[in-house]
Amino acid sequence: MTSTVDLAKLHSDDFTPYQDAEFEMQTAEHAVTLKLAKVEFAGNSGRPGGAFSLLFAGPKGAWLPQAIYPVRHPALGVIEIFLVPIGPLGDGNGYQAVFT
């Protein structure tokens, strides 16, 4: 997968319509389904559109390490984002991406 989205142009509003939607994260071994659990606006950062974070819920089980992963959504394309494990979220593992 190659990145098709310019991270600098993303805003929280780009993700809000897809809250609760499924995204596909590609690891070195396999694809993992993530659910976009929450989109949080994080204030004015000097970044066009402001700062925001995305919280994803992944499957329960072994944690994936923090890393840059290609994440695909049918409407948004492929976005290479830095995901950090944050602990349990819902019935699975939580991961966060922060845009500042």
Sequence and secondary structure as in RCSB ss.txt:
>XXXX:A:sequence
MTSTVDLAKLHSDDFTPYQDAEFEMQTAEHAVTLKLAKVEFAGNSGRPGGAFSLLFAGPKGAWLPQAIYPVRHPA
LGVIEIFLVPIGPLGDGNGYQAVFT
>XXXX:A:secstr
    S GGG  HHHHGGGTT EEEEE SS EEEEEEEEEEE    SSTT  EEEEEEE SSS   SEEEEEEETT
TEEEEEEEEEEEEETTEEEEEEEE 
